[in-house]
Every structure is written in structure tokens, then in C-alpha cells.
Amino acid sequence: MKNILFSALAAVFILSCAGSGDIIAQNTSASNTDCYWQQHVDYKMEIDMDVESYQYKGKQTLVYTNNSPDVLNRVYYHLYFNAFQPGSEMDVRSRTIADPDGRVGDRINKLQPNEIGFIKVNSLKQNGTVLKHETVGTVLEVELAKPIQSGESVTFDMDFDAQVPIQIRRSGRNNKEGVALSMTQWYPKLAEYDFEGWHADPYIGREFHGVWGDFDVKLTIDKDYVVGGTGYLQDNVKSKGDKKTLHFVAPNVHDFTWAADPEYIHDTMQVPDGPLLHFYYKSTLNDEKKENWKKLQPKTVELMQYFSENIGKYPYDQYSVIQGGDGGMEYAMCTLITGDRSFGSLVGVTAHEMAHTWFQFLLATNEAKHEWMDEGFTSYISDYAMNDIMAEGKENPTVNAYRGYLYLAKSGKEQPLSTHADRYEFNQAYGISAYSKGEVFLAQLGYVIGEENLKKTIKKYFNDFAFKHPRPIDIIRSAEKVTNFELDWYLIDFTQTTNTIDYAVSNVEGKTVSLERIGLMPMPLDVRVTYTDGTSEDYYIPLQMMRGEKPTSATIIDDWAWANPNYSFEVSKEVKAVEIDPKNWMADINRDNNKLEK
């Protein structure tokens, strides 16, 4: 009996703690321990879609493996389509926030019964035993018949009915460009459980968090509809009457999306040593817009190559760019974008959404809690990709992000980046924080540690945390491992507070330069001194708490200890002018005091 017990415990330990690369304990960071775990799901679904009523019936078999060290007494499912009903939290929030998203406004409140979205769970069983469950808005609360032990796999069988809402936000039918079905967040999706517990967030407005697993989906739909999305289409397409059944298999993803329309044109283009790209767009677009979709295809090849080279290799065999949705949104192995665009806009939205494949889908951060790691990092790398592929010629491709952040920092409306995505007081503050300040975080990290070190950090971060769920500390730990610097101060001040950067040249007297720290956030400084003889010299002032200096050709002088508000140094010649951060890589909120000229 003792040996059997030991073997069982050993199996649980292996299940809970084995991993590759930098791995994460159930109660600490992914970067500094040796015990990573994450839950696993395997979905099998059979879906029968009625394209006339926009209703569908679903059968779902879900094998859930509890890789946590905890015993689970309940589980939760997301029922995202329930957000598109009058009186839902998404509806109420949109009608009460000061600056509602124009795509939503009060549109949900005006939906008629045949226009709303819903997912109704008719039955749910755990290993054959009927379960009690309650639908609470967009979340299904499930009372288990038997607790799920650590290391145990259980099977949930569900029957459900659903209706596709009028397209309002991300999902829906008949979007403004006439795409019939944009099927995102369309199925009962098991909520994530990790070392922080359950993440059964209601669907109010922001984005998602999912469990890694394998999907096997059989979709029965009108035979005239062209379907694209997540997963590999199997060869065994079956037809019966006016319908066909398509079989998709998607390995190791945390969501499943599809779109369908009878008027889709379907093109493909192969990426050398990469995936096959698929393009789905409406044949009803005018000739100019259809030509834009043709010209987009070789640019998408270049984008795929750029991201694979600068972040990490794309791991799947296909990727699809699909006309649908309400703007642009990333999903597993695909994106949905509106397609009635100019060529430049079409490439730009594709660049951003494709970049999300790395900075969200493969590096699967919790978008409700760390939205800036998703949107900001994506904005950073897609701005660089556009600058390269579209030959934009920008010295600093992130300049607009700095401009947006500085506006927010001085507006009085800023909240810390650690704010839950649904808890921003203003939509504008959320948008600037997630996209612009998140992008500045990464761009300015390059200023702090050096551009080459940042490139290494991005690749290490991907290699360490792809197919996991990294948190803010993990990007910093990747940077620390590349540089041997101490960088927690940067993460704390820039993401957990609204402290600002403000350094000033306070005085120039002869050969003495005096500087002042006005803002609370510490930074190392690049300083350019111009002499009266017309020559200039660059100096680098290390931040003492950083415990290191970035690679630089500048003259390195004494450290600046943050608590000292003032700092002076001597130079060899008479000074004419001094400028802090002459390349504008530091997000200093008042650049007027960065330069002093005698």
C-alpha cells in the first residue's frame, strides 16, 4: 500500500511540477521557481447552425485535467453571448460610462428578442452525473457532483442552444460590411483556474483569458457558406441535403473562432519555411478594395517573417486573415478585421492583429488584468514592423505612443496599469493606458537597458513563456537575466503607480552642470553637453538602484542615488548648453526643462 501511495503522489507531483524553460510555482512568479502548472482542456463539439434563424444547437464534450495542487469543488463557464441582451452588464456599463465605445453605445438596449445573443445550457453532466448549474449573466456557475482531485481528469458533457446576436462588439451576425457570421466567443468556454484562483470575469467590455488545450469541432452549416478560422480543416467534408459538415482540429490553443459567409473569396499564399496564409474577403467589395486584399497578401508574408524573426517562430501550419467583426481582433490562428479599407489601413490592422498572435495568443497573458502586456507589446512590435515593411522611415516608430501617454499623464485621468481592464473610469484612459503606455513601457525599457538588450529580452521572454500565462514580473525577469541589472523599480513605478518622470537641467555654471529630479519615478539619464567651442560630448548617469549600466559609447560618470533630488558633475571645458535625453526616448512629462542653454 505504501508503494502505491508513493507512486500516486509522485504522479501528481510530476503533473504539477514538470515543465520546460523557466517555470512557475503555483503561488509565485513564473521566473524564479521550479514548479509550474497550468490546467488543460480538450474540447469536442458538434454544432448545427441554422443560417436563417441565426440559432444553433451544440453538443460539447470537455475533458478537464486538474494540474493544480488544489481540490476543485466548483467550475465556471463563460457564456459570452449573454452580454448582448438588454440589461446585461455590458449594456448597462456602456450606457453609464462617461465616454462609451461608439460601436456599442445604447445598441444592446434596443435589441429585440430575435436579435439578442444567448447561450442556454440545457444539460450538463460530470462523468455521467447530472450537475446543478445556474446562469448568472455571462457566467455559468456549476456545482460539482464530486470534487476534482489534483491530477484528476473529468469529462463534462453539455447540450446547449444559442443565438447569434446582431453584430455589435467583436461577435455577431451581419456586420456593417455584410459578413454573415463572425463567430467569436460563441461557445460555453471553461474559465481559467491558476495559482490566483478562478478567473470567471463577467463579459463587460474587455478581453479574455483561456485554458490551453486541443479542439475538435464539427460544424454543420448551409452548403453555400465558406468557412475560415481556427484549426485545420479535415478532408472528410460530409454533405446532406442543403447542409455540409466541416471538421476542424486545432492543437494546443486556448480559444476557437470561425467566420462564414456565402460571398467569401478564399485566397492562399505560402510563407517560405512558414505557414500557409488564408485570406477570406467579400466578393461584393468594389474592385479597388478587392485589389487591396490582393496586395495585402505578400505584405502579410513579410509580416509573418518579421514577427517570427524578431519574437519567435510561428508554431502552427496556417494563419488566416478574415473579413468580419467590428474593427480588428486577434484569435487562435486567425484574425477578424473589417475589410473595406485603404491599402495602408488594411496592412496596418493586419500587422497589429497578427502581432497579437505572439503578444497574447502564444504569450497568453490575462487580458483582464494585464491588458497593457497584450495591447502595448503588440503595438510596439507592429509599429516597428510597419516602419520596416512599409518603409515609413521613422527614426522612432513609437513616437505616437509617447505622445498619447504624455497626454494621459497630464490629464488627471490616469490610473495605474495594474487597474483591472473593466475598472477604468474612462474608456479613453483604458485605451491610452493599454495601447500607448503599454507600448512606451517596452520602448522605454530599451532606453533603460539598451536596444540590443531589449531585442534579446523579447526573444527570451517568448522562449521562456510561450504557451504559458506570463505576468508583468516575467518580462522584467527576462530582462534581468539578459542584463544582470535590477529592474523591479521600473516595473513598480511605471505599472503599479502613476508616478511620472521629470528631470531638469537646473543650472550651468562654467564647467559645472547641475541637474534636478522633480518627478517621483527614477531613471538613468543620457545627457548631452555642448561646449562653447562648438563640440559636444554625451554622458551617461547610471541609476544607482539599477546596479549596472547599459551598453553605451557615452562617458559614464557617477551613479545617481534616487533619494537625492539634485546631482552635479564637472566637465573639461566651458559649457554652452546641456540637454537631458536628446533622443527623446524617456517619457519625461515636461521636456521644457530638459534643456538649458547659456
C-alpha positions as CSV (number, residue, x, y, z in Angstrom):
1,M,0.0,0.0,0.0
2,K,2.9,2.4,0.8
3,N,4.4,1.9,-2.6
4,I,1.1,2.5,-4.4
5,L,0.5,5.7,-2.4
6,F,4.0,6.9,-3.1
7,S,3.5,6.3,-6.9
8,A,0.2,8.2,-6.8
9,L,1.8,11.2,-5.1
10,A,4.8,11.1,-7.4
11,A,2.4,11.1,-10.4
12,V,0.7,14.2,-9.0
13,F,4.0,15.9,-8.4
14,I,5.2,15.3,-11.9
15,L,1.9,16.5,-13.3
16,S,2.1,19.6,-11.2
17,C,5.8,20.5,-11.4
18,A,7.3,19.3,-14.6
19,G,7.9,21.9,-17.3
20,S,10.4,23.3,-19.6
21,G,12.4,26.6,-19.7
22,D,11.7,29.0,-16.8
23,I,8.8,27.6,-14.9
24,I,6.5,28.9,-12.3
25,A,5.3,27.9,-8.9
26,Q,1.6,27.9,-8.1
27,N,2.0,30.8,-5.7
28,T,4.8,32.8,-7.1
29,S,6.3,34.2,-10.3
30,A,7.0,32.2,-13.4
31,S,10.6,33.4,-13.4
32,N,12.1,32.4,-10.1
33,T,10.9,28.9,-9.1
34,D,10.9,25.4,-10.4
35,C,7.2,24.3,-10.1
36,Y,5.0,25.3,-13.0
37,W,1.4,24.1,-13.5
38,Q,-1.5,25.1,-15.7
39,Q,-4.8,23.5,-16.4
40,H,-5.7,21.6,-19.6
41,V,-8.9,21.2,-21.6
42,D,-9.8,19.1,-24.6
43,Y,-13.0,20.1,-26.4
44,K,-15.1,18.1,-28.8
45,M,-18.1,20.0,-30.2
46,E,-20.8,19.2,-32.7
47,I,-22.5,22.4,-33.9
48,D,-25.6,22.6,-36.1
49,M,-26.1,26.2,-37.4
50,D,-29.4,27.5,-38.9
51,V,-28.3,30.4,-41.1
52,E,-31.9,31.6,-41.5
53,S,-32.7,32.0,-37.7
54,Y,-29.1,32.5,-36.6
55,Q,-29.6,29.9,-34.0
56,Y,-27.5,26.8,-33.4
57,K,-27.5,23.7,-31.3
58,G,-24.4,22.4,-29.7
59,K,-23.1,19.2,-28.1
60,Q,-19.9,19.7,-26.1
61,T,-17.7,17.0,-24.5
62,L,-14.9,18.6,-22.4
63,V,-12.1,16.6,-20.7
64,Y,-10.7,18.8,-18.0
65,T,-7.4,18.0,-16.3
66,N,-6.7,19.5,-12.9
67,N,-3.0,20.0,-13.0
68,S,-3.2,22.3,-9.9
69,P,-2.2,21.1,-6.4
70,D,-5.8,22.1,-5.3
71,V,-9.0,20.2,-5.0
72,L,-11.7,21.9,-7.1
73,N,-15.3,22.0,-5.7
74,R,-16.8,24.1,-8.4
75,V,-16.2,25.1,-12.0
76,Y,-17.3,28.1,-14.1
77,Y,-18.0,28.6,-17.8
78,H,-18.1,31.8,-19.8
79,L,-21.3,32.4,-21.8
80,Y,-20.2,35.4,-23.7
81,F,-23.1,35.8,-26.0
82,N,-25.4,36.6,-23.0
83,A,-23.7,40.0,-22.9
84,F,-25.8,41.0,-25.9
85,Q,-29.1,41.3,-24.1
86,P,-30.8,44.5,-22.7
87,G,-29.9,44.9,-19.1
88,S,-26.6,43.0,-19.3
89,E,-23.5,44.4,-17.6
90,M,-22.1,45.3,-21.0
91,D,-25.3,47.1,-21.8
92,V,-25.5,49.0,-18.5
93,R,-21.8,49.9,-18.4
94,S,-22.0,51.2,-22.0
95,R,-25.0,53.4,-21.1
96,T,-23.5,54.7,-17.9
97,I,-19.8,55.3,-18.6
98,A,-18.9,58.9,-19.5
99,D,-17.4,58.1,-22.9
100,P,-19.0,54.9,-24.2
101,D,-17.5,52.9,-27.1
102,G,-19.2,54.3,-30.2
103,R,-19.7,50.7,-31.5
104,V,-21.8,49.8,-28.5
105,G,-23.5,52.9,-27.2
106,D,-27.1,52.0,-26.4
107,R,-27.4,49.5,-29.2
108,I,-27.7,46.4,-26.9
109,N,-30.5,48.0,-25.0
110,K,-32.5,48.3,-28.3
111,L,-32.1,44.7,-29.4
112,Q,-35.3,42.7,-30.0
113,P,-35.7,39.1,-28.8
114,N,-34.8,37.7,-32.3
115,E,-31.7,40.0,-32.3
116,I,-30.1,39.3,-29.0
117,G,-27.4,36.8,-28.2
118,F,-27.7,34.0,-25.8
119,I,-26.3,30.6,-24.8
120,K,-28.7,28.4,-22.9
121,V,-27.2,25.3,-21.2
122,N,-29.9,22.6,-21.3
123,S,-27.9,19.8,-19.6
124,L,-24.5,19.3,-18.0
125,K,-23.0,16.1,-16.7
126,Q,-19.8,15.3,-14.8
127,N,-18.7,11.7,-15.7
128,G,-22.3,10.9,-16.5
129,T,-23.8,12.5,-13.3
130,V,-26.2,15.4,-13.9
131,L,-25.0,18.6,-12.3
132,K,-26.7,21.6,-10.8
133,H,-25.9,24.9,-12.5
134,E,-27.0,28.4,-12.7
135,T,-26.6,31.1,-15.4
136,V,-25.5,34.4,-13.8
137,G,-25.2,36.9,-16.6
138,T,-22.3,35.8,-18.8
139,V,-21.1,33.1,-16.3
140,L,-22.4,29.6,-15.7
141,E,-21.8,28.6,-12.1
142,V,-21.5,24.8,-11.7
143,E,-21.8,22.8,-8.5
144,L,-19.8,19.6,-9.0
145,A,-21.2,16.2,-8.1
146,K,-17.7,15.2,-6.9
147,P,-14.7,17.4,-6.2
148,I,-11.9,17.2,-8.9
149,Q,-8.8,16.0,-7.2
150,S,-5.3,17.2,-8.0
151,G,-4.1,15.3,-11.1
152,E,-7.5,14.1,-12.0
153,S,-9.2,14.3,-15.4
154,V,-13.0,14.5,-15.6
155,T,-15.4,14.6,-18.5
156,F,-18.2,17.2,-18.8
157,D,-21.0,16.6,-21.3
158,M,-23.2,19.6,-22.3
159,D,-26.1,20.2,-24.6
160,F,-26.8,23.9,-25.3
161,D,-28.8,26.2,-27.6
162,A,-27.6,29.6,-28.7
163,Q,-28.4,32.6,-30.9
164,V,-26.0,34.8,-32.7
165,P,-26.6,38.5,-31.8
166,I,-26.8,41.4,-34.2
167,Q,-23.1,42.3,-34.6
168,I,-22.3,44.9,-32.0
169,R,-18.9,44.1,-30.4
170,R,-16.5,41.6,-31.8
171,S,-19.0,38.8,-32.3
172,G,-22.3,38.6,-34.2
173,R,-24.2,38.4,-37.5
174,N,-24.4,40.7,-40.5
175,N,-21.7,43.2,-39.6
176,K,-21.6,46.7,-41.2
177,E,-19.8,45.2,-44.2
178,G,-22.3,42.5,-44.6
179,V,-20.3,39.5,-43.3
180,A,-22.9,36.9,-42.3
181,L,-21.3,35.3,-39.2
182,S,-18.4,36.4,-37.1
183,M,-18.3,33.6,-34.5
184,T,-16.1,34.7,-31.7
185,Q,-16.7,33.9,-28.0
186,W,-19.6,31.7,-29.2
187,Y,-19.4,28.5,-27.2
188,P,-19.5,27.7,-23.5
189,K,-15.9,28.2,-22.5
190,L,-14.4,26.8,-19.3
191,A,-12.9,29.6,-17.1
192,E,-9.3,29.6,-16.2
193,Y,-8.1,28.5,-12.8
194,D,-4.5,29.3,-11.8
195,F,-2.4,30.0,-8.7
196,E,-4.6,33.1,-8.1
197,G,-7.8,31.0,-8.2
198,W,-10.7,31.2,-10.6
199,H,-10.9,33.9,-13.3
200,A,-14.7,33.8,-14.0
201,D,-14.9,37.5,-15.0
202,P,-18.2,38.7,-16.4
203,Y,-18.0,39.9,-20.0
204,I,-18.4,43.7,-19.6
205,G,-16.3,45.1,-22.3
206,R,-12.7,43.9,-22.3
207,E,-10.9,40.9,-23.4
208,F,-10.2,37.3,-22.4
209,H,-8.2,34.6,-20.6
210,G,-8.4,30.9,-21.6
211,V,-7.2,27.4,-20.8
212,W,-4.8,25.7,-23.2
213,G,-6.0,22.6,-24.9
214,D,-7.0,20.8,-28.0
215,F,-10.2,21.4,-30.0
216,D,-12.1,19.1,-32.3
217,V,-15.1,20.8,-33.8
218,K,-17.6,19.6,-36.3
219,L,-19.7,22.4,-37.8
220,T,-22.8,21.7,-39.8
221,I,-23.9,24.7,-41.9
222,D,-25.5,25.7,-45.2
223,K,-23.5,24.2,-48.1
224,D,-23.1,27.5,-49.8
225,Y,-21.2,29.1,-46.9
226,V,-17.4,29.5,-47.0
227,V,-15.9,29.0,-43.5
228,G,-12.5,30.0,-42.2
229,G,-10.9,30.4,-38.8
230,T,-9.1,28.4,-36.1
231,G,-8.0,24.8,-36.8
232,Y,-7.1,22.6,-39.7
233,L,-9.9,21.6,-41.9
234,Q,-10.0,17.8,-42.3
235,D,-10.6,16.1,-45.6
236,N,-13.8,14.3,-44.7
237,V,-16.4,17.0,-45.6
238,K,-19.8,15.5,-45.5
239,S,-22.9,16.8,-47.3
240,K,-26.5,16.0,-46.6
241,G,-29.3,17.9,-48.3
242,D,-28.7,21.7,-48.2
243,K,-26.0,21.4,-45.5
244,K,-22.4,20.2,-45.1
245,T,-20.4,19.2,-42.1
246,L,-16.9,20.6,-41.7
247,H,-14.4,19.0,-39.3
248,F,-11.7,21.2,-37.7
249,V,-8.9,20.2,-35.4
250,A,-6.8,22.7,-33.5
251,P,-4.0,21.6,-31.3
252,N,-2.7,23.5,-28.3
253,V,-4.8,26.7,-28.4
254,H,-6.9,28.5,-25.8
255,D,-9.8,29.6,-28.0
256,F,-11.6,28.6,-31.2
257,T,-13.1,31.1,-33.7
258,W,-14.7,30.9,-37.1
259,A,-16.4,33.1,-39.6
260,A,-18.7,32.2,-42.5
261,D,-20.3,33.9,-45.5
262,P,-21.6,32.7,-48.8
263,E,-19.8,35.5,-50.7
264,Y,-16.3,35.0,-49.4
265,I,-13.4,34.9,-51.8
266,H,-10.8,32.5,-50.4
267,D,-7.1,33.0,-51.4
268,T,-4.0,31.4,-50.1
269,M,-0.3,32.3,-50.1
270,Q,2.6,30.2,-48.7
271,V,5.2,31.7,-46.3
272,P,8.6,30.3,-47.1
273,D,9.6,28.0,-44.3
274,G,6.4,29.1,-42.6
275,P,2.6,28.7,-42.5
276,L,0.1,28.7,-45.3
277,L,-1.8,32.0,-45.2
278,H,-5.5,32.1,-45.9
279,F,-7.5,35.2,-46.9
280,Y,-11.3,35.5,-46.7
281,Y,-12.9,38.6,-48.0
282,K,-16.2,39.6,-49.6
283,S,-16.7,39.4,-53.3
284,T,-19.1,42.4,-53.0
285,L,-16.2,44.7,-52.2
286,N,-15.5,47.2,-55.1
287,D,-12.6,46.5,-57.4
288,E,-10.2,48.8,-55.7
289,K,-10.8,47.2,-52.3
290,K,-10.6,43.7,-53.7
291,E,-7.2,44.7,-55.2
292,N,-6.1,46.0,-51.8
293,W,-6.8,42.5,-50.4
294,K,-4.6,41.0,-53.2
295,K,-1.8,43.4,-52.5
296,L,-2.2,42.6,-48.8
297,Q,-1.1,39.0,-49.3
298,P,2.6,39.4,-50.0
299,K,2.8,42.0,-47.2
300,T,1.3,39.5,-44.8
301,V,4.0,37.1,-45.8
302,E,6.6,39.8,-44.8
303,L,4.8,40.5,-41.6
304,M,4.8,36.8,-40.6
305,Q,8.5,36.6,-41.4
306,Y,9.2,39.8,-39.4
307,F,7.5,38.6,-36.2
308,S,8.9,35.1,-36.4
309,E,12.4,36.6,-36.7
310,N,12.1,39.3,-34.1
311,I,10.0,37.4,-31.4
312,G,9.9,33.7,-32.1
313,K,8.9,31.3,-34.8
314,Y,5.2,30.9,-35.5
315,P,4.4,27.4,-34.4
316,Y,1.3,26.5,-36.4
317,D,0.9,25.4,-40.1
318,Q,-1.7,28.1,-41.1
319,Y,-2.8,31.6,-40.3
320,S,-6.0,33.3,-41.7
321,V,-6.9,36.9,-42.2
322,I,-10.7,37.1,-42.3
323,Q,-13.0,40.0,-43.1
324,G,-15.5,40.2,-40.3
325,G,-16.1,41.6,-36.8
326,D,-16.1,45.3,-36.0
327,G,-12.6,46.6,-36.4
328,G,-9.7,44.2,-35.7
329,M,-9.4,41.4,-33.1
330,E,-7.0,38.5,-32.6
331,Y,-7.9,34.9,-32.3
332,A,-6.3,31.4,-32.4
333,M,-4.5,31.0,-35.8
334,C,-6.5,33.9,-37.3
335,T,-7.8,37.5,-37.1
336,L,-11.1,39.1,-37.9
337,I,-10.8,42.6,-39.4
338,T,-13.1,44.9,-41.2
339,G,-12.0,44.9,-44.8
340,D,-13.5,47.9,-46.6
341,R,-10.3,49.9,-46.1
342,S,-7.5,51.7,-47.9
343,F,-4.4,49.6,-48.6
344,G,-2.3,51.3,-45.8
345,S,-5.1,50.8,-43.3
346,L,-5.5,47.2,-44.3
347,V,-1.8,46.4,-43.9
348,G,-1.8,48.3,-40.6
349,V,-4.7,46.5,-39.0
350,T,-3.3,43.2,-40.2
351,A,0.1,44.0,-38.7
352,H,-1.4,44.8,-35.3
353,E,-3.7,41.8,-35.2
354,M,-1.1,39.3,-36.5
355,A,1.3,40.6,-33.9
356,H,-1.2,39.6,-31.2
357,T,-0.5,36.0,-32.2
358,W,2.7,36.4,-30.2
359,F,1.8,39.0,-27.6
360,Q,-1.4,37.5,-26.5
361,F,-2.2,34.3,-28.1
362,L,1.1,32.5,-27.6
363,L,2.2,34.6,-24.6
364,A,-1.3,34.1,-23.1
365,T,-1.4,36.9,-20.5
366,N,-4.7,37.5,-18.6
367,E,-6.1,40.4,-20.7
368,A,-8.5,41.4,-18.0
369,K,-5.7,42.1,-15.5
370,H,-2.6,42.8,-17.7
371,E,-4.2,44.3,-20.8
372,W,-1.1,46.5,-21.4
373,M,1.1,43.5,-21.9
374,D,-1.2,42.4,-24.7
375,E,-2.0,45.7,-26.4
376,G,1.1,47.6,-25.6
377,F,3.7,45.0,-26.6
378,T,1.7,44.3,-29.8
379,S,1.6,48.0,-30.6
380,Y,5.4,48.2,-30.1
381,I,6.3,45.3,-32.4
382,S,3.7,46.1,-35.1
383,D,4.9,49.8,-35.2
384,Y,8.4,48.5,-35.9
385,A,7.2,46.0,-38.4
386,M,5.2,48.7,-40.3
387,N,8.2,51.0,-40.2
388,D,10.3,48.3,-41.8
389,I,7.9,46.6,-44.3
390,M,6.1,49.8,-45.4
391,A,9.4,51.8,-45.5
392,E,8.0,54.5,-43.3
393,G,11.4,55.9,-42.4
394,K,10.6,56.9,-38.8
395,E,13.6,57.3,-36.5
396,N,11.4,56.4,-33.6
397,P,8.4,54.3,-34.7
398,T,6.8,54.6,-31.2
399,V,6.6,58.4,-31.1
400,N,2.8,58.5,-31.2
401,A,2.6,56.2,-28.2
402,Y,4.8,58.6,-26.2
403,R,2.5,61.4,-27.3
404,G,-0.6,59.6,-26.1
405,Y,0.9,58.6,-22.8
406,L,2.2,62.1,-22.0
407,Y,-1.3,63.5,-22.8
408,L,-2.8,61.0,-20.3
409,A,-0.2,61.5,-17.6
410,K,-1.0,65.3,-17.6
411,S,-4.8,64.9,-18.0
412,G,-5.6,64.0,-14.4
413,K,-7.5,60.9,-15.6
414,E,-4.7,58.3,-15.5
415,Q,-5.0,55.2,-13.4
416,P,-2.2,52.7,-12.8
417,L,-1.6,49.9,-15.4
418,S,-2.4,47.4,-12.6
419,T,-6.0,48.5,-12.8
420,H,-8.4,45.8,-13.9
421,A,-9.4,46.4,-17.5
422,D,-13.1,46.8,-16.7
423,R,-12.4,49.2,-13.8
424,Y,-11.1,52.2,-15.7
425,E,-13.2,55.3,-15.1
426,F,-13.0,56.3,-18.8
427,N,-12.7,54.3,-22.0
428,Q,-10.1,56.8,-23.2
429,A,-8.0,56.2,-20.2
430,Y,-8.1,52.5,-20.7
431,G,-7.2,52.8,-24.4
432,I,-4.3,55.1,-23.9
433,S,-3.0,53.1,-20.9
434,A,-3.3,49.7,-22.6
435,Y,-2.0,50.7,-26.1
436,S,0.2,53.8,-25.6
437,K,1.6,53.5,-22.1
438,G,2.0,49.7,-22.6
439,E,4.0,50.4,-25.8
440,V,6.1,53.1,-24.0
441,F,6.8,50.5,-21.3
442,L,8.7,48.4,-23.8
443,A,10.2,51.2,-25.9
444,Q,11.5,52.9,-22.8
445,L,12.8,49.6,-21.4
446,G,15.1,49.7,-24.5
447,Y,16.3,53.2,-23.3
448,V,17.0,51.8,-19.8
449,I,18.8,48.6,-20.8
450,G,19.9,49.3,-24.4
451,E,18.3,48.4,-27.6
452,E,20.2,45.2,-28.3
453,N,19.4,44.0,-24.8
454,L,15.8,44.7,-25.4
455,K,15.8,42.6,-28.6
456,K,17.4,39.8,-26.6
457,T,14.8,40.2,-23.8
458,I,11.9,40.0,-26.2
459,K,13.2,36.7,-27.7
460,K,14.0,35.3,-24.2
461,Y,10.6,36.3,-22.9
462,F,8.9,34.4,-25.8
463,N,11.2,31.4,-25.5
464,D,10.6,31.2,-21.7
465,F,6.8,31.8,-21.6
466,A,5.2,30.8,-24.9
467,F,2.2,28.5,-24.3
468,K,2.1,29.7,-20.7
469,H,0.4,32.6,-18.9
470,P,3.2,35.2,-18.1
471,R,2.6,38.1,-15.8
472,P,4.3,41.5,-15.6
473,I,7.2,40.3,-13.4
474,D,8.1,37.8,-16.1
475,I,9.1,40.3,-18.8
476,I,11.2,42.1,-16.2
477,R,12.9,38.9,-15.0
478,S,13.7,38.1,-18.7
479,A,15.3,41.5,-19.0
480,E,17.2,41.0,-15.7
481,K,18.5,37.6,-16.9
482,V,19.7,39.2,-20.1
483,T,21.4,42.1,-18.4
484,N,22.1,41.2,-14.8
485,F,20.5,44.5,-13.9
486,E,18.0,45.1,-11.1
487,L,14.8,46.3,-12.8
488,D,11.9,45.9,-10.3
489,W,11.9,49.6,-9.7
490,Y,10.9,50.1,-13.4
491,L,8.0,47.7,-13.2
492,I,6.7,49.1,-9.9
493,D,6.8,52.8,-10.8
494,F,5.6,52.6,-14.4
495,T,2.9,50.0,-14.0
496,Q,1.7,50.0,-10.3
497,T,1.7,53.7,-9.7
498,T,1.0,56.9,-11.7
499,N,4.4,58.3,-10.7
500,T,5.9,60.4,-13.5
501,I,9.4,61.1,-14.9
502,D,10.5,64.7,-14.8
503,Y,14.2,65.6,-14.8
504,A,15.5,69.1,-15.3
505,V,18.7,70.9,-16.0
506,S,18.7,73.3,-13.1
507,N,22.0,75.2,-13.6
508,V,25.1,75.5,-15.8
509,E,28.0,77.4,-14.3
510,G,31.4,77.4,-16.0
511,K,32.3,73.7,-16.2
512,T,29.7,72.6,-13.7
513,V,26.4,71.0,-14.7
514,S,23.6,70.8,-12.1
515,L,20.5,68.5,-12.6
516,E,17.3,68.1,-10.6
517,R,14.9,65.2,-10.2
518,I,11.3,66.7,-9.9
519,G,9.1,63.6,-10.6
520,L,9.0,60.6,-8.3
521,M,10.0,58.0,-10.9
522,P,13.7,57.2,-11.1
523,M,15.6,56.8,-14.3
524,P,19.2,56.6,-15.6
525,L,20.0,59.6,-17.7
526,D,21.6,60.3,-21.1
527,V,22.9,63.8,-21.1
528,R,24.5,65.8,-24.0
529,V,26.8,68.7,-23.2
530,T,27.6,71.2,-25.9
531,Y,30.7,73.3,-25.2
532,T,31.4,76.9,-26.1
533,D,33.9,75.8,-28.8
534,G,31.1,74.1,-30.7
535,T,32.0,70.5,-29.8
536,S,29.7,68.2,-27.8
537,E,30.0,65.2,-25.5
538,D,27.5,62.6,-24.3
539,Y,27.4,61.5,-20.7
540,Y,25.6,58.6,-19.1
541,I,24.5,58.8,-15.4
542,P,23.6,55.3,-14.1
543,L,20.8,54.9,-11.7
544,Q,22.3,53.5,-8.5
545,M,19.4,51.1,-7.7
546,M,19.7,49.6,-11.2
547,R,23.1,48.1,-10.3
548,G,24.5,48.3,-13.8
549,E,25.0,50.4,-16.9
550,K,23.5,49.9,-20.3
551,P,26.0,49.5,-23.3
552,T,26.8,53.0,-24.4
553,S,29.5,55.0,-26.2
554,A,28.9,57.9,-23.8
555,T,31.2,58.8,-20.9
556,I,29.9,57.0,-17.8
557,I,30.0,59.1,-14.7
558,D,28.9,58.6,-11.1
559,D,25.7,56.9,-10.1
560,W,22.7,59.0,-9.1
561,A,21.0,57.7,-5.9
562,W,17.3,58.3,-6.3
563,A,16.6,59.9,-2.9
564,N,18.9,62.8,-3.8
565,P,16.9,65.3,-5.7
566,N,20.0,67.1,-7.0
567,Y,23.0,65.9,-8.9
568,S,26.1,67.8,-10.2
569,F,29.1,66.9,-12.3
570,E,32.2,68.6,-13.7
571,V,33.2,68.6,-17.4
572,S,36.5,69.5,-19.0
573,K,35.5,72.7,-20.9
574,E,33.2,75.7,-20.7
575,V,29.6,74.7,-21.3
576,K,27.2,76.3,-23.7
577,A,24.2,74.0,-23.4
578,V,23.0,70.9,-21.7
579,E,20.2,68.5,-22.7
580,I,18.7,65.5,-20.9
581,D,17.6,62.7,-23.2
582,P,18.4,64.3,-26.5
583,K,16.9,61.4,-28.5
584,N,13.5,61.7,-26.6
585,W,13.4,58.0,-25.5
586,M,12.5,58.8,-22.0
587,A,8.8,59.6,-21.2
588,D,9.6,62.8,-19.4
589,I,6.3,64.7,-18.8
590,N,8.0,68.2,-19.1
591,R,10.6,68.4,-21.8
592,D,10.7,72.2,-21.5
593,N,13.1,71.9,-18.6
594,N,15.3,69.2,-20.2
595,K,17.5,71.7,-21.9
596,L,19.3,74.8,-20.7
597,E,21.4,77.0,-22.9
598,K,23.6,79.8,-21.7
